[in-house]
Amino acid sequence: MVTRKQFDDYMMPVYNPAHFIPVKAKGSIVWDSKNKKYIDFASGIAVTSLGHCYPPLVKVLNDQSKKIWHLSNAMTNAPALNLAKTLCKHTFADKVFFANSGAEAMEGAVKTARKYANQKYGKGKNEIVAFADAFHGRTMMTIALNGSERMTKGFGPMPSGIKHHPYNEIKGLDKVITKKTAAVVLELVQGEAGIIKAKRNFISKIKKLCKEKNVLIIIDEVQSGVGRTGTLFAYEQFNIKPDILTCAKGLGNGFPIGAILTKDHIAQSMQVGAHGTTFGGNPLACSVALEVINSMAKKRLLSNVMKKEKLFIKYLNTMNKKLNCFERINTAGLWIGCKLKVTENINLDSVLQQCYKNGLMVLKANNNTIRIAPSLIIEDKLIKSGLAIIEKSIIQLQKA
Ligand SMILES: Cc1ncc(COP(=O)(O)O)c(C=O)c1O
């Protein structure tokens, strides 16, 4: 049997995982190696949006596993093509590139934007504007986009040509987005920062400046995409159309896949050989992802996300009235951030550990925020039970 101690013996120490070891899961319930049961308010990190082992996904994965597992991109790949067609049908996009993760999709998105700007406007147009407190991944380009010293320290030299600006700050945007800017990289809801939504006037200003100065808008929907906010993609609610969009997490429901979506005229700047990947477009991943998108459409699932969001808000507000434990509750569909009032006994780690003890998996975000990202089809009864565990955990800590 594997133990948590063995993790420290064999794995690079970049993670500090929980002390229990999940071994089995179904829907929104996870069991650990000691057969203890947990309600899942984490979904990995906002990944298993249709719950664990969702039967239609298990079926397509099994079926595809008997047909073909891998194809190089020297071949036309039917599952990848079917998924691309479906993504184009449901979004602004005309063309898709498949990657393996969110960060890889972001890398490709920035490459695409720079290549397009270079070809259309010449070499000088290559700067990328990103925002404070963003999270775009852990590769060199994406940590440079994140911009926080916490993630870049010790890894320099960083890729150049990136400028940062405070999120939701209009003042000074016109000085940062210039004729030299190739693209603005934007999250419409900053997840890692605590579920912070972009303000309408901030978006309008970005749109206006990008139009005036021929700048592409890259929207990072790696975490917000595929139903998490109650629409297939968050941009549908924010009165903005991306030129390039990235998605990953929820797309494969746990089977690794990332995607870049864009318009035809932008895609045309990426000629044969301009970009590529060995595993992107994997037939197993694409079959699963196609079923994810189709399941979302079939099940009227997205309108239920908004209903379940209201349930969370109602219960969390009641809890906060009773316990006075949150400074703020932010929500964007089934993506919820509860900023804790930190006291001697209550902080993000103590609440998380107590929730684990009491049988609930929940996430952290920055800024002392408990992040909740359950399956989009979690049963209402489990929402109530999970929230009761948060309440019980905070009461126990307040009394400790
Ligand atoms: C908004 C956003 N972009 C990019 C990434 C990076 O994705 P990945 O971890 O799959 O590389 C993440 C991951 O958390 C994310 O939340």
The ligand as a Gaussian input file, in Angstrom:
#p B3LYP/6-31G(d) Opt

LIG

0 1
 C       -6.768000      30.191000     -15.523000
 C       -5.726000      29.126000     -15.662000
 N       -4.897000      29.160000     -16.718000
 C       -3.957000      28.223000     -16.903000
 C       -3.771000      27.211000     -15.996000
 C       -2.707000      26.186000     -16.221000
 O       -3.277000      24.970000     -16.539000
 P       -2.447000      23.606000     -16.363000
 O       -2.250000      23.415000     -14.909000
 O       -3.336000      22.575000     -16.993000
 O       -1.178000      23.778000     -17.106000
 C       -4.606000      27.130000     -14.875000
 C       -4.430000      26.067000     -13.880000
 O       -4.859000      26.142000     -12.767000
 C       -5.608000      28.116000     -14.704000
 O       -6.433000      28.099000     -13.653000

